[in-house]
Amino acid sequence: MSVLEVDALSINFGGVQALREVTLRAGEWEIVGIIGPNGAGKTTLFNCVTGFYSPTSGRVRHRGRDITAMPVHARAALGIGRTFQNVGLVKNATVLENLLTAQHLRIGYDPVTGMVGGPATFVEERGLTDRAHQLLELSGLAGHAHARVADLPYGLLKRIEIATVLATDPDLLLLDEPGSGLGPEEAHSLGDTLLGLRKEFGLTIVMIDHHVPLVTRISDYVYCLNFGEVLAEGRPDVVRRHPEVVRAYLGEEEAAS
């Protein structure tokens, strides 16, 4: 059974066809890459998978369960975690506080008990804090735990956002441009981190990125979108060399030269 199944997904915005009959699969513990030029529909696809957009037609399934009509928070509770192109963090909080906030679904006490306090709440809060520190350690971010998010560079924020999503305990991790703003060495390091996190947490990862070397190095399977349709799919090296994929990125004249 696939962790994620997208079947013939289409969505229109007025007269614009943003996605047309997109079908995608991500199996247990796979890393699936999605590439394509700007405006290809990649983030729109993620918005449909996570419930921010309702598709015009088609279905989305998580571990065989139809979630097409399920609200965003219910999908998150199922174990679907997602990062964004524009970093979704609380900028005036510390890195550690962001990870603690992300764990709110794990809290067992009610709001009144939380306000009053007591031994049980203190024990639970300490457990959440310990888990946040462990996630930061595994992500190579332990030295930034008490830094204010607003004071940190963009490339580092992308890694912190991944750690924050991991705090929600997902089994399916959707990464939107995790390599954005990273140089070649930083992107290579990020790739190693993602491979390590997959192994450590037993994750299935679906990632969008324009950094093609990063995607093709760590992905088990790759899809290329163009104008809202799947242009090519297959093993990373096959898709990377596909003539239509080269043309979509470089333009017909450059690809032919």
DRENVEXDREN-203505 format. One record per residue: residue in one letter; x, y, z of N, C-alpha, C, CB in turn. Coordinates in steps of 0.001 Angstrom, whole numbers, m for minus. Glycine has a CB too. Example, Ala and Ser with C-alpha at 12.3 -4.5 7.8 and 13.67 -1.06 7.14 Angstrom:
2
PT   rest       n.u       n.v       n.w      ca.u      ca.v      ca.w       c.u       c.v       c.w      cb.u      cb.v      cb.w
PT      A     13190     m5690      7800     12300     m4500      7800     13200     m3300      7800     11308     m4473      9046
PT      S     12850     m2250      7080     13670     m1060      7140     12900        30      7870     14084      m598      5725
END
This chain:
257
PT   rest       n.u       n.v       n.w      ca.u      ca.v      ca.w       c.u       c.v       c.w      cb.u      cb.v      cb.w
PT      M       841     m1201         0         0         0         0       880      1255         0      m954         3      1231
PT      S       549      2212      m848      1289      3468      m895       940      4327       323       984      4233     m2205
PT      V      1910      5106       780      1633      6073      1845       802      7224      1288      2953      6606      2468
PT      L      1162      7687        93       425      8767      m571        48      8329     m1978      1264     10076      m611
PT      E     m1229      8520     m2304     m1711      8285     m3666     m2482      9516     m4136     m2610      7007     m3735
PT      V     m2060     10055     m5243     m2774     11148     m5896     m3269     10601     m7229     m1856     12429     m6089
PT      D     m4580     10595     m7433     m5182      9971     m8619     m5904     11006     m9473     m6159      8858     m8206
PT      A     m5376     11229    m10678     m6045     12058    m11694     m6518     13387    m11118     m7232     11305    m12292
PT      L     m5643     14064    m10390     m6011     15298     m9688     m5990     16483    m10649     m5054     15556     m8499
PT      S     m7093     17239    m10639     m7199     18452    m11462     m7767     19573    m10610     m8091     18209    m12722
PT      I     m7352     20807    m10917     m7927     21966    m10233     m7912     23155    m11184     m7146     22295     m8921
PT      N     m9019     23901    m11178     m9155     25102    m11997     m9265     26317    m11088    m10389     25003    m12933
PT      F     m8656     27406    m11511     m8850     28700    m10848     m9451     29634    m11899     m7481     29280    m10251
PT      G    m10778     29787    m11849    m11432     30538    m12904    m11264     29789    m14218    m10858     31972    m13005
PT      G    m10664     30449    m15187    m10439     29808    m16472     m9080     29175    m16609    m10624     30785    m17552
PT      V     m8302     29178    m15526     m6928     28652    m15578     m6899     27222    m15060     m5962     29542    m14751
PT      Q     m6369     26304    m15849     m6204     24913    m15441     m4832     24778    m14775     m6344     23933    m16668
PT      A     m4813     24773    m13420     m3546     24741    m12688     m2953     23347    m12625     m3740     25271    m11289
PT      L     m3807     22330    m12514     m3383     20930    m12542     m4332     20158    m13441     m3350     20314    m11106
PT      R     m3760     19227    m14200     m4584     18442    m15111     m4225     16954    m14981     m4395     18929    m16577
PT      E     m5129     16181    m14391     m5013     14723    m14341     m3651     14261    m13780     m5220     14143    m15743
PT      V     m3222     14866    m12679     m1931     14509    m12086     m2080     13260    m11219     m1367     15685    m11247
PT      T     m1261     12259    m11486     m1234     11026    m10704       170     10820    m10161     m1682      9804    m11559
PT      L       244     10499     m8870      1540     10386     m8192      1430      9346     m7087      1999     11760     m7611
PT      R      2508      8628     m6844      2573      7645     m5768      3848      7866     m4947      2529      6200     m6339
PT      A      3742      7626     m3643      4911      7619     m2759      4770      6431     m1826      5042      8964     m1951
PT      G      5705      5478     m1907      5637      4272     m1115      6303      4425       242      6261      3143     m1860
PT      E      6182      3413      1064      6767      3413      2411      8257      3676      2345      6500      2079      3122
PT      W      8715      4703      3093     10126      5066      3255     10779      5566      1966     10895      3881      3772
PT      E      9982      5877       973     10535      6427      m267     10787      7925      m132      9588      6155     m1447
PT      I     11751      8420      m894     11890      9848     m1129     11503     10078     m2586     13359     10365      m816
PT      V     10448     10856     m2783      9943     11145     m4119     10174     12626     m4407      8427     10773     m4248
PT      G     10846     12918     m5501     11131     14289     m5885     10170     14789     m6942     12547     14407     m6383
PT      I      9813     16071     m6834      8985     16732     m7843      9742     17947     m8348      7585     17140     m7265
PT      I     10050     17954     m9632     10757     19075    m10229      9871     19694    m11308     12128     18624    m10817
PT      G     10325     20816    m11842      9595     21494    m12902      9833     22981    m12840      8110     21196    m12812
PT      P      9661     23676    m13939      9893     25127    m13969      8874     25880    m13125      9849     25641    m15408
PT      N      9126     27171    m12906      8179     28012    m12169      6817     27988    m12858      8705     29470    m12059
PT      G      5760     27923    m12047      4416     27914    m12592      3944     26564    m13081      4335     28872    m13691
PT      A      4701     25506    m12766      4344     24168    m13255      3202     23543    m12472      5547     23257    m13197
PT      G      2901     24079    m11279      1814     23532    m10469      2276     22725     m9270       948     22679    m11316
PT      K      3564     22800     m8942      4117     21951     m7879      3529     22305     m6508      5647     22084     m7839
PT      T      3558     23577     m6148      3017     23983     m4844      1507     23836     m4811      3406     25430     m4525
PT      T       839     24061     m5929      m598     23831     m6001      m922     22373     m5693     m1136     24216     m7386
PT      L      m102     21463     m6195      m275     20042     m5894      m165     19790     m4395       766     19200     m6650
PT      F       859     20358     m3749      1005     20217     m2299      m206     20794     m1562      2290     20910     m1824
PT      N      m728     21922     m2039     m1883     22535     m1386     m3113     21647     m1479     m2180     23893     m2003
PT      C     m3232     20892     m2563     m4342     19941     m2695     m4138     18732     m1784     m4485     19481     m4158
PT      V     m2901     18260     m1687     m2611     17103      m845     m2854     17420       630     m1165     16642     m1055
PT      T     m2527     18641      1038     m2626     18999      2456     m3951     19652      2828     m1504     19923      2822
PT      G     m4822     19906      1849     m6158     20395      2159     m6352     21888      2079     m6520     19964      3486
PT      F     m5325     22641      1693     m5490     24085      1547     m6327     24423       315     m4124     24771      1458
PT      Y     m6257     23570      m715     m7100     23720     m1896     m7963     22468     m2045     m6239     23962     m3177
PT      S     m9175     22652     m2586    m10045     21522     m2911     m9968     21277     m4418    m11526     21792     m2457
PT      P     m9561     20083     m4843     m9429     19831     m6279    m10779     19833     m6986     m8730     18503     m6514
PT      T    m10735     20185     m8258    m11943     20142     m9079    m12368     18702     m9325    m11716     20864    m10416
PT      S    m11376     17818     m9503    m11645     16393     m9678    m10419     15608     m9248    m12023     16065    m11153
PT      G    m10594     14306     m9074     m9496     13459     m8633     m9565     13174     m7145     m8174     14101     m8970
PT      R     m8688     12287     m6670     m8701     11856     m5283     m7295     11911     m4684     m9275     10440     m5171
PT      V     m7246     12104     m3355     m6009     12026     m2582     m6218     10984     m1492     m5613     13423     m1972
PT      R     m5294     10034     m1363     m5403      8990      m343     m4118      8920       477     m5701      7619      m993
PT      H     m4300      8703      1766     m3183      8496      2685     m3328      7103      3273     m3145      9591      3814
PT      R     m2385      6230      2964     m2429      4823      3404     m3778      4169      3058     m2177      4732      4930
PT      G     m4254      4446      1847     m5479      3844      1355     m6751      4556      1759     m5550      2463      1811
PT      R     m6667      5528      2644     m7846      6251      3123     m8065      7505      2287     m7696      6620      4615
PT      D     m9268      7687      1779     m9589      8858       973     m9654     10087      1884    m10934      8658       209
PT      I     m8768     11059      1648     m8721     12268      2480     m9046     13512      1662     m7339     12418      3132
PT      T     m9602     13332       461     m9816     14445      m454    m10635     15563       176    m10500     13957     m1705
PT      A    m11634     15215       983    m12517     16218      1591    m12147     16529      3041    m13956     15742      1529
PT      M    m11053     15984      3523    m10679     16146      4926    m10025     17518      5154     m9720     15012      5362
PT      P    m10354     18209      6261     m9744     19517      6527     m8260     19408      6874    m10480     20212      7660
PT      V     m7583     20545      6819     m6129     20596      7001     m5718     19984      8335     m5630     22042      6915
PT      H     m6362     20397      9431     m5931     19945     10755     m6098     18438     10911     m6715     20671     11845
PT      A     m7134     17873     10279     m7350     16427     10375     m6274     15665      9617     m8735     16053      9836
PT      R     m5812     16206      8505     m4716     15567      7755     m3425     15612      8565     m4510     16261      6381
PT      A     m3187     16734      9235     m2001     16835     10085     m2046     15802     11205     m1880     18247     10674
PT      A     m3230     15597     11771     m3384     14620     12850     m3145     13194     12365     m4772     14730     13461
PT      L     m3370     12946     11063     m3109     11625     10496     m1616     11343     10350     m3787     11499      9145
PT      G      m803     12405     10344       638     12226     10185      1195     12825      8915       968     10785     10221
PT      I       494     13811      8352       974     14506      7154      1553     15843      7584      m175     14702      6102
PT      G      2869     15986      7451      3550     17221      7809      4045     17923      6571      4706     16949      8759
PT      R      4116     19272      6629      4437     20024      5422      5212     21295      5754      3161     20372      4658
PT      T      6233     21586      4962      6906     22881      5027      6428     23733      3859      8460     22715      5001
PT      F      6796     25030      3881      6293     25974      2890      7447     26688      2190      5356     26994      3549
PT      Q      7152     27246      1003      8150     28045       298      8573     29223      1171      7599     28542     m1063
PT      N      7586     29933      1713      7860     31006      2662      7802     30390      4054      6837     32202      2510
PT      V      8914     30445      4739      9093     29698      5986      7953     29962      6966     10430     30062      6633
PT      G      7303     28885      7423      6167     28991      8335      6571     28813      9779      5120     27976      7978
PT      L      7266     29794     10337      7698     29749     11728      7238     31009     12456      9232     29598     11819
PT      V      7168     30930     13783      6853     32107     14599      8146     32903     14759      6244     31701     16008
PT      K      8250     34001     14044      9531     34707     13905     10048     35295     15221      9391     35814     12888
PT      N      9151     35742     16105      9597     36380     17350      9817     35397     18490      8594     37410     17777
PT      A      9608     34103     18239      9867     33062     19239     11240     32445     18981      8756     31966     19206
PT      T     11737     31701     19950     13009     31001     19760     12778     29723     18956     13668     30672     21129
PT      V     13870     29139     18512     13795     27878     17782     13138     26815     18653     15198     27420     17332
PT      L     13567     26720     19909     13002     25728     20827     11514     25951     21033     13723     25773     22171
PT      E     11103     27198     21192      9677     27500     21402      8840     27095     20189      9484     29000     21693
PT      N      9394     27233     18994      8678     26798     17803      8450     25292     17816      9444     27202     16549
PT      L      9461     24531     18219      9313     23077     18284      8322     22667     19372     10670     22415     18537
PT      L      8299     23392     20469      7331     23091     21530      5903     23381     21062      7650     23911     22800
PT      T      5721     24496     20357      4397     24838     19828      3901     23772     18863      4433     26199     19128
PT      A      4807     23241     18058      4442     22238     17056      3947     20940     17698      5634     21945     16153
PT      Q      4263     20725     18960      3889     19484     19631      2562     19589     20383      4977     19078     20588
PT      H      1752     20611     20077       532     20827     20875      m438     19653     20796      m172     22092     20415
PT      L      m417     18900     19677     m1327     17754     19567      m947     16621     20517     m1342     17237     18135
PT      R       295     16637     21011       751     15579     21902       406     15860     23367      2246     15394     21754
PT      I       m82     17062     23659      m370     17435     25041     m1615     16705     25536      m556     18962     25165
PT      G     m1500     16093     26705     m2603     15307     27236     m3480     16047     28226     m2074     14096     27879
PT      Y     m3029     17175     28769     m3829     17881     29762     m4723     18928     29085     m2916     18549     30813
PT      D     m5799     19327     29783     m6740     20298     29225     m6247     21717     29493     m8156     20095     29821
PT      P     m6843     22736     28822     m6378     24119     28981     m6387     24626     30416     m7219     25020     28151
PT      V     m7432     24272     31190     m7515     24748     32574     m6365     24184     33406     m8869     24356     33202
PT      T     m6103     22879     33246     m4988     22258     33972     m3675     22913     33577     m4931     20739     33697
PT      G     m3546     23262     32286     m2327     23914     31831     m2119     25276     32461     m2349     24050     30342
PT      M     m3206     26034     32648     m3104     27361     33264     m2792     27271     34760     m4403     28141     33052
PT      V     m3437     26308     35425     m3234     26162     36874     m1876     25555     37181     m4339     25296     37488
PT      G     m1453     24590     36346      m179     23917     36582      m336     22771     37567       860     24907     37095
PT      G       734     22033     37730       708     20894     38633      1768     19892     38234      m672     20236     38644
PT      P      2015     18888     39066      3076     17915     38792      2942     17225     37432      3091     16873     39875
PT      A      1711     16848     37072      1521     16130     35804      1883     17009     34615        69     15645     35671
PT      T      1477     18292     34652      1788     19189     33535      3288     19449     33450      1029     20519     33684
PT      F      3944     19571     34610      5386     19828     34610      6150     18648     33999      5884     20100     36047
PT      V      5725     17437     34334      6373     16239     33785      6177     16181     32274      5810     14957     34449
PT      E      4944     16476     31834      4664     16405     30397      5431     17482     29631      3158     16549     30140
PT      E      5481     18694     30179      6216     19778     29521      7706     19449     29433      6009     21105     30275
PT      R      8234     18830     30479      9645     18448     30462      9907     17401     29383     10076     17912     31838
PT      G      8961     16467     29218      9100     15458     28171      9088     16078     26784      7992     14432     28283
PT      L      8201     17050     26560      8141     17720     25267      9419     18507     24996      6928     18647     25205
PT      T      9957     19136     26045     11200     19894     25884     12358     18968     25552     11512     20693     27154
PT      D     12419     17835     26218     13484     16859     25930     13391     16371     24483     13398     15655     26905
PT      R     12180     16106     24032     11996     15639     22658     12403     16714     21657     10538     15225     22424
PT      A     12079     17976     21951     12469     19078     21066     13988     19170     20961     11890     20413     21575
PT      H     14668     19032     22084     16142     19074     22070     16710     17893     21268     16702     19051     23524
PT      Q     16096     16736     21374     16561     15573     20608     16411     15802     19110     15788     14316     21023
PT      L     15295     16400     18709     15078     16684     17294     16087     17697     16773     13661     17196     17067
PT      L     16388     18686     17577     17381     19683     17171     18763     19050     17052     17416     20850     18174
PT      E     19068     18146     17953     20364     17451     17904     20458     16615     16628     20558     16547     19161
PT      L     19412     15853     16321     19408     15009     15130     19474     15836     13848     18164     14131     15115
PT      S     18955     17054     13896     18938     17925     12719     20178     18807     12623     17701     18794     12741
PT      G     21098     18644     13573     22307     19462     13570     22056     20909     13956     22942     19415     12220
PT      L     21038     21144     14772     20626     22511     15112     20688     22796     16610     19223     22761     14614
PT      A     21331     21937     17365     21324     22063     18822     21862     23411     19293     22140     20948     19440
PT      G     22822     23955     18564     23435     25222     18968     22545     26431     18771     24693     25428     18214
PT      H     21397     26238     18129     20504     27374     17839     19215     27318     18655     20163     27408     16352
PT      A     19120     26440     19633     17865     26215     20353     17276     27494     20928     18083     25222     21465
PT      H     18105     28369     21467     17602     29552     22159     17746     30826     21335     18320     29720     23469
PT      A     18058     30666     20049     18142     31821     19159     16745     32231     18704     19038     31508     17938
PT      R     16547     33530     18545     15274     34031     18024     15227     33791     16519     15089     35547     18349
PT      V     14120     33227     16058     14009     32846     14652     14255     34031     13724     12637     32251     14376
PT      A     13751     35202     14074     13883     36380     13221     15331     36803     13009     13109     37523     13813
PT      D     16238     36349     13855     17637     36759     13762     18492     35796     12937     18219     36887     15144
PT      L     17891     34744     12402     18659     33690     11733     18547     33796     10218     18185     32312     12195
PT      P     19577     33351      9479     19552     33429      8009     18558     32457      7400     20936     33157      7445
PT      Y     18150     32779      6175     17078     32035      5503     17405     30548      5339     16803     32648      4140
PT      G     18617     30246      4905     18989     28851      4696     18860     28026      5963     20402     28763      4175
PT      L     19226     28603      7092     19105     27915      8378     17633     27753      8771     19868     28687      9474
PT      L     16823     28750      8438     15395     28678      8768     14719     27507      8068     14695     29983      8388
PT      K     15155     27190      6846     14561     26060      6134     14814     24753      6888     15125     25969      4703
PT      R     16003     24610      7471     16313     23410      8241     15527     23386      9555     17821     23331      8521
PT      I     15384     24556     10172     14613     24638     11417     13158     24291     11159     14722     26043     12038
PT      E     12630     24726     10024     11237     24413      9697     11032     22904      9557     10818     25125      8399
PT      I     12011     22218      8967     11913     20761      8851     11881     20122     10239     13097     20198      8024
PT      A     12764     20580     11131     12779     20049     12494     11451     20318     13199     13939     20662     13297
PT      T     10869     21491     12952      9596     21843     13573      8468     20931     13077      9255     23312     13287
PT      V      8464     20628     11781      7455     19719     11241      7656     18312     11808      7516     19692      9695
PT      L      8904     17894     11990      9169     16579     12578      8611     16478     13996     10673     16299     12589
PT      A      8513     17612     14674      7965     17612     16034      6492     17230     16053      8147     18980     16675
PT      T      5804     17318     14903      4400     16916     14830      4261     15404     14653      3702     17643     13679
PT      D      5382     14700     14564      5417     13239     14451      4750     12736     13170      4738     12612     15658
PT      P      5179     13234     12007      4569     12786     10756      5120     11443     10294      4783     13825      9675
PT      D      4356     10761      9446      4906      9613      8721      5099      9969      7248      3978      8379      8863
PT      L      4461     11071      6817      4612     11600      5466      5044     13045      5577      3291     11469      4644
PT      L      6215     13353      5025      6793     14693      5125      6837     15322      3739      8217     14646      5755
PT      L      6116     16437      3568      6088     17168      2306      6953     18408      2435      4637     17546      1908
PT      L      7996     18491      1631      8960     19586      1720      8871     20454       474     10395     19043      1899
PT      D      8530     21725       670      8393     22666      m443      9638     23545      m505      7106     23539      m288
PT      E     10495     23265     m1475     11744     24007     m1707     12666     24021      m484     11424     25437     m2111
PT      P     13006     22867        84     13921     22881      1237     15320     23361       883     14009     21500      1839
PT      G     15715     23247      m393     17049     23679      m804     17120     25113     m1260     17540     22812     m1886
PT      S     16005     25843     m1165     15974     27237     m1607     16949     28083      m791     14548     27809     m1490
PT      G     17766     28866     m1485     18715     29752      m820     19989     29081      m355     18064     30381       336
PT      L     20168     27800      m669     21359     27079      m232     22378     26983     m1362     20985     25678       265
PT      G     23654     27087     m1007     24729     26857     m1957     24925     25367     m2163     26031     27510     m1478
PT      P     25814     24972     m3098     26028     23548     m3398     26420     22715     m2182     27093     23410     m4447
PT      E     27332     23213     m1355     27763     22443      m185     26644     22322       840     28991     23092       460
PT      E     25894     23416      1028     24778     23382      1978     23687     22433      1493     24199     24795      2183
PT      A     23428     22443       178     22414     21545      m377     22833     20090      m227     22159     21868     m1852
PT      H     24128     19814      m413     24632     18448      m237     24452     18006      1219     26130     18357      m650
PT      S     24754     18918      2143     24587     18620      3566     23120     18384      3904     25149     19760      4423
PT      L     22227     19188      3317     20792     19000      3539     20356     17628      3041     19982     20108      2834
PT      G     20873     17224      1888     20533     15907      1360     20932     14800      2319     21202     15690        16
PT      D     22132     14900      2891     22577     13907      3873     21659     13898      5094     24027     14190      4304
PT      T     21244     15111      5521     20343     15213      6671     19011     14528      6389     20110     16682      7039
PT      L     18457     14754      5211     17162     14151      4864     17256     12636      4781     16652     14709      3536
PT      L     18345     12131      4232     18538     10682      4179     18627     10103      5588     19808     10334      3376
PT      G     19330     10836      6476     19445     10387      7864     18118     10424      8596     20449     11234      8602
PT      L     17323     11474      8359     16027     11597      9018     15059     10524      8533     15436     12987      8774
PT      R     15120     10200      7253     14265      9124      6750     14555      7826      7488     14467      8930      5236
PT      K     15817      7543      7662     16208      6305      8349     15843      6353      9829     17715      6059      8192
PT      E     16087      7483     10462     15859      7619     11900     14375      7541     12257     16439      8935     12395
PT      F     13522      8166     11424     12101      8274     11763     11203      7394     10899     11660      9704     11639
PT      G     11759      6657      9949     10953      5830      9069      9997      6638      8218     10188      4834      9870
PT      L     10488      7756      7670      9650      8700      6955      9491      8357      5479     10215     10074      7092
PT      T      8353      8735      4944      8182      8888      3499      8268     10384      3224      6803      8267      2985
PT      I      9099     10763      2262      9326     12182      1970      8960     12464       517     10808     12581      2250
PT      V      8160     13505       315      7895     14025     m1021      8398     15458     m1033      6360     13940     m1399
PT      M      9309     15771     m1947      9936     17087     m1932      9868     17763     m3295     11380     16970     m1486
PT      I      9547     19054     m3254      9631     19935     m4413     10929     20701     m4305      8403     20903     m4502
PT      D     11679     20785     m5386     12871     21627     m5347     13366     21929     m6751     13975     20954     m4532
PT      H     13869     23154     m6920     14509     23537     m8180     15961     23089     m8223     14426     25046     m8382
PT      H     16496     22674     m7075     17881     22218     m7003     17922     20776     m7502     18453     22335     m5538
PT      V     17999     20621     m8830     17894     19303     m9450     18961     18326     m8948     17996     19439    m10954
PT      P     20236     18736     m8792     21219     17781     m8253     20843     17227     m6886     22567     18439     m8159
PT      L     20259     18070     m6025     19809     17603     m4707     18698     16572     m4870     19319     18791     m3838
PT      V     17711     16880     m5687     16561     15984     m5866     17009     14642     m6441     15505     16632     m6790
PT      T     17827     14687     m7489     18204     13442     m8154     19179     12609     m7317     18821     13747     m9508
PT      R     19922     13247     m6414     20867     12489     m5582     20171     11669     m4522     21851     13424     m4923
PT      I     19100     12198     m3928     18517     11504     m2777     17167     10846     m3070     18357     12469     m1643
PT      S     16566     11140     m4225     15222     10613     m4506     15283      9194     m5058     14489     11522     m5497
PT      D     14274      8410     m4711     14096      7078     m5286     13330      7142     m6601     13367      6165     m4301
PT      Y     12479      8160     m6715     11637      8296     m7898     11363      9782     m8085     10298      7472     m7762
PT      V     11256     10229     m9332     11099     11657     m9617      9969     11877    m10616     12416     12254    m10160
PT      Y      9175     12923    m10353      8160     13400    m11284      8562     14798    m11752      6737     13410    m10620
PT      C      8339     15082    m13007      8525     16443    m13524      7176     16971    m13981      9563     16473    m14698
PT      L      6774     18105    m13415      5542     18766    m13818      5851     19920    m14762      4767     19268    m12589
PT      N      4947     20162    m15691      5047     21319    m16575      3647     21695    m17015      5965     21026    m17806
PT      F      3298     22975    m16829      1957     23464    m17167       864     22595    m16538      1778     23504    m18691
PT      G      1102     22174    m15281        85     21457    m14523       m83     19996    m14867     m1192     22117    m14701
PT      E       800     19449    m15694       701     18046    m16085      2010     17319    m15789       345     17924    m17580
PT      V      1936     15999    m15609      3151     15201    m15441      3817     15060    m16806      2832     13793    m14818
PT      L      4990     15678    m16933      5724     15648    m18186      6547     14365    m18317      6632     16871    m18293
PT      A      7111     13920    m17190      7929     12702    m17175      7988     12180    m15756      9365     12969    m17727
PT      E      8228     10890    m15610      8409     10277    m14300      9313      9064    m14437      7048      9880    m13678
PT      G      9975      8713    m13338     10841      7545    m13371     12020      7698    m12435     11329      7294    m14775
PT      R     13038      6891    m12650     14249      6976    m11850     14920      8331    m12076     15215      5819    m12198
PT      P     15600      8860    m11057     16131     10224    m11150     16986     10498    m12388     16941     10514     m9938
PT      D     17943      9643    m12697     18827      9899    m13832     18078      9862    m15153     19955      8889    m13855
PT      V     17055      9014    m15240     16261      8925    m16469     15480     10213    m16685     15300      7718    m16414
PT      V     14823     10705    m15636     14029     11930    m15746     14939     13124    m16026     13211     12167    m14456
PT      R     16074     13168    m15381     16991     14307    m15558     17445     14437    m17010     18217     14155    m14640
PT      R     17596     13306    m17701     18086     13338    m19086     16954     13331    m20114     19001     12153    m19335
PT      H     15712     13267    m19653     14573     13195    m20565     14532     14454    m21447     13241     13037    m19768
PT      P     14444     14305    m22771     14485     15478    m23660     13426     16528    m23342     14319     15037    m25086
PT      E     12213     16085    m22993     11155     17041    m22695     11420     17787    m21390      9814     16330    m22623
PT      V     12057     17125    m20426     12409     17782    m19165     13486     18831    m19413     12892     16747    m18117
PT      V     14504     18480    m20201     15560     19433    m20551     14957     20635    m21261     16635     18764    m21441
PT      R     14029     20394    m22184     13402     21482    m22936     12570     22371    m22016     12523     20919    m24063
PT      A     11863     21764    m21060     11034     22546    m20133     11865     23493    m19291     10242     21622    m19226
PT      Y     13084     23063    m18912     13951     23894    m18075     14739     24917    m18882     14906     23022    m17298
PT      L     15234     24504    m20042     16155     25349    m20791     15503     26100    m21942     17270     24521    m21318
PT      G     14334     25670    m22347     13727     26264    m23527     14122     25489    m24758     14127     27726    m23668
PT      E     13265     25466    m25751     13468     24599    m26922     14743     24929    m27669     12291     24710    m27867
PT      E     15039     26212    m27834     16210     26587    m28625     17499     26170    m27942     16220     28086    m28876
PT      E     17577     26419    m26595     18796     26070    m25860     18971     24576    m25799     18768     26648    m24451
PT      A     17849     23820    m25593     17941     22387    m25478     18425     21759    m26788     16595     21810    m25076
PT      A     18079     22398    m27914     18490     21849    m29200     19903     22213    m29586     17563     22307    m30261
PT      S     20467     23218    m28942     21815     23690    m29320     22896     22797    m28737     22032     25138    m28852
END
